[in-house]
Amino acid sequence: MSVFLVPDGLAGDRVDAVAARVSGYSRSRIEGLIGEGHVTLDGAVVTKGSQRVRGGELLELDDSAPVGVQVSPQLADGVAIVHQDADIVVVDKPVGVAAHPSLGWEGPSVVEHLAAAGVQVATSGAAERQGIVQRLDVGTSGLMVVAKSEVAYSVLKQAFRDRVVEKVYHALVQGHPDPFSGTIEAPIGRHPGAEWKMAIVEGGRHSVTHYETLEAHRAATLLEIHLETGRTHQIRVHMAAIGHPCVGDPLYGSDPGMAERLGLVRQWLHAVELGFTHPTSGDPVRFTSPYPADLAHALELVRDGIAQTR
């Protein structure tokens, strides 16, 4: 049993977010504990993660209890291991694969794939998040690093916190950003009216996205994006906020007709490059990933002028 006093400064926040923040557990772990009645606030069982805290309450987590998120080793089609050593494994994740198992997700995950592939990951934290130091959305493809050893886990987590990991994405967005290169700095938090959506909200987490144009076409622009922070859905939220959502991303306002013409069933967003200092050798390492077939095909159609409204 873990017991915490809710800080007054978190008054008004969701209890699941507060529990994750004060305990250090993942949101999926907290959701599992709430779903099975293992979280209480001033003695009352918490039944909804969206419940708001007042500040000053006693928050109790029965974290010794097992929760519903289980790791079931299973290979995931399309996951490629691009580098592996004693401390890290770098994977190229395809669309449709989650970073790790979570409540409500029944598809494959990187964690389960690595377990099925015989990759030994031995780090602290919840079993369903073994070695996870970064995440990619299910609908986003590209490079991820997973820590295999405890020292790598600790060093890489700190490197991501210190923003010294270079994360480079390519995104195809609707229209033409003005200016063609720039920085978006706006706080991101949970959307007040949609559980699985993020938004720019007052009091959200500090978020910074840098972008520059690689190719400008009649209906869409190919951008290179460098993330200074790594918030959930950060690129998708920030690009939508300036009126240029990722092509194929209706959750954040893209044109479904354009996606249909391009044959896209997910957002055009790919983690193309990942660079960091190796956690044990101290050597700089860098990995790259080519566009998967669906994104490459859509980009060629854009270049050929297929994307514009008919």
N, C-alpha and C positions, 0 to 999 in steps of 0.2 A: 504494500500500500504506500502510495506517495501522496503527501499532503502539501498544499501550497496556499499561501495567502494571496488573493488576487490583488495586484497593485492598483491603487486608485487611478493611476494614469491610463489604465486599460478600460475604465468604465465606459460602457456602451458598446464594447466590442463583442463579437460572437464568442460563445463559450468554447467552441471547438478550436478557434484560432488562439484564444487565450491559453487553453490547455496545451496546445502544441508549443506555444512560445515559452511558457514557464517550465514545461517538462523536458523540452528538447525532442519529443517524439514526433514522428511524421504525422501529417494530417490524416492519412489513411489509418494509422494506428489509433489515433484518437477517435476517428469515426467508428472503428471497430469496437472500441471500449464503450462508446456511447450507445451503439446499437445493441450491445449485450448487457446494458444496465450497470456498467462498472465505473461510472462517473457520477459524483454527487457534488452539489453546490449548496453549502450550508445545510447539509444533511438530506437534501431533496434530490432524488435521482434525476439526472438530466436525460431527457428523452429526445431532444432536438438540438443539433449542433448550432442552429441559428439562434438559439436562446441568447439573450444579451446579459452581460454581467453588470453589476452596479459598482464594483470595486469594494475591496475589504472583505469579501466573502471567503469562506474556507472551501477550497477546491480539493477534492479527494479522488484519486485514480487508483482503482484496484488493478494495477498493472502486472500483478502476478497471474492474473487469469488469462487463459488462452483466448484469442479472438479469431474471428472468422476468416481473416486473410491468411491463406496457406500457400506455401510454395510447392507446386507440383511440377517437377522437372519435365519439360516438353520442348522439343526442338521447334523453332519458329522458321518458317520458310523465308529465305532471303537475308537473314542475319549473317553478316560476314565479319569474321575476326581479322582485322587488318594488322594488329600487332599484339603480341603477348610476351611477357617475361614474368619473373618471379613476383613482381609487385603490382603490375597493371595489365589490363586487357583493354584494347581499343576496338570498338565494334562500329560497323557501318549498319545503322538500323533502318530497315525499310518502313514504309507507311503501314499502319495497321498493327504495329507491335508497340506495346507500352514499355516504359523503362522498367517498371516493377509491378507485381500484382497489387491490386487494390480492390476495395469493396465496390461492387457494381460492374467491375471489368472482368469479363469471362474469356477474353482473347489471350494471345500469347504475350510474353514479356521477355525482356533481355535477361533479367535475373533467372527466370525459369529455363531459358535457352542455354545459358552458361552452365547451369546445374546439369542439364541433360547432356551437354557436350563434354562434361567431365572437367570443366574449368574449376579449380579449387579456389573458392573465395572464403576467406576467414577474417571477418571484421566484426566490430561491435555494432550495436544497433539492432532494430527489429529484423527478424529473419527475412521478411519480404523485401527488405531494402538493403540486403547484404552488398556492401561495396559501392552503393550508389552515391556518387558525389555531385552528379548533375542529372538533369532529366530532359528529354525531348517529348513533346506532345505525341500522342498516338498518330496524329495526322501529319506529323513532320518527320522527314527522313534525314539521315546523315550521321555524323560522327558523335560518339559518346565514349568517355573513358570511365572504366569501372576499376576500383581499387581491389586488389586481391589480398594484400597484407594490411595489418593494422597500421603500420607506419605510413604506408602509402595513403590509406584512408584519412589519417589525421593530417598529413601534409597537404594532400589535394583539397580537402575540405577548406583548410585555411587559405590555400591559394585562390580558390573560388571566392571566398569571403573578401580577400584582399584585392580581388579584381585584377590579378596578374596572369590569368589564363586568357589566351587570345581565342575568342570564339567568333568565327566568321560565317555568316549566312548569306545566301543569295535568295532574293525574293522577287517574284514578278508581281507588280502592283498595278492596279487600274489607274489609267490616266498618267499625268506627268507631275511629280512633286515640284513645288516651287518654294525654295530654290531646289536645283537638281542635286545638291549635296547639302547636308545640314545635320543638326543634332536635335533630337526630341527629348525634352526633359519634363516628365509629368508623372505624378504619383499614381501607382496602380494598386487596386484592391478588388475585393469581390464586388461584382455588380449587385446593387441593392435589390434588383428585381429578378435576378436569374442566378440560380444556385451554381451552375457550371460555367458561368461567364465572368470575365474580368472586365474592369472598366477603369477609366481615370476618375478617381474619387478623392475628395478632400480627406486628408489623413491617411491616404494610401502609402505604400512603400516607395521610397525614392527610386526612380527608374530613369535610366539614360540610354538612349539608342542613337548611334551615329550611322548615317547612311550616305552613300554616294552612287551616282548613276553610272552603270556600265553600258547600257543600251537603251535608247529611247525610240519607241515605235508609235504608230498612230494611236493605238488603243491602250497600250501598257508600257511600263518601264521596268527594266531589269536592274535591280539594286544590289550593291554589296553592302552588307550591314555588319557592323561591329557592336557587340553588346558590352556596355560598361557594367551593367547589372544583369541579373538573370531572373526576372520575375516570370511567373506563369503567364503564358500567352503574350509576353512583352512586345514582340515585334508585331503581332497581329493587332493588338490594342493600339499601339502607337501609330501604326500606319493608317488604321481606320480613323484615328483621331484627327489626322491631317487631311482626311478625305480621300485616301488612296489605299483601300484595303487590299490585302493579298488576293490575287485572282484565285477563284475557287474556294473562298472562305465566306459563305453566306452567314455564318454566325456573327461575323463582324461587318456585314453590310456589302459584300461583293455582289456583283451581277450574276445571277444563276444562268442567264442566257449566254454570257461570255464563257463561263465554265463549260456549258454544254457544247458550245461550238469548238472548244479546245479539247474536249474529251476528258476533262478533269473531274474527279470525284473527291478531291481534297485540296487544301490550300497549296499554292505554289510556293513552297518554302523548304529550303534544304540547308543543312549544316555542312558546308563545303570544306571547312578547314578548322583544325584544332591544334593549338600550340601551347606548350607549357614546359616548365622545368621538371625533368624526371624526378619523382619524389625521393629516390634513394641514390641515384648516380649523380644527380645535379646537372646532367647534360640537358641542353635544350632539345626538345623533340617536337616534330611537326608532322601532321597527317592530313591528307586531302581525300576528298570523295567526289567522284564524278556525278553528274545528274542522273537520277534513275530514269528509266525509259519513258514514263508518263510525263515527267516534267520536261525532258528533252524534246519530246514530240510536241507538247503544247507550246514551247518556246519557238520551235521551228514554224508552227502555224502562225504565231504572232509576227514573226519576221516576214512571213508571206502575206501578212495583212488579213488573215482569216478572223481575227478576234473582234474587229469593229462591228458595231451594230448593223444588221442588215436592213 
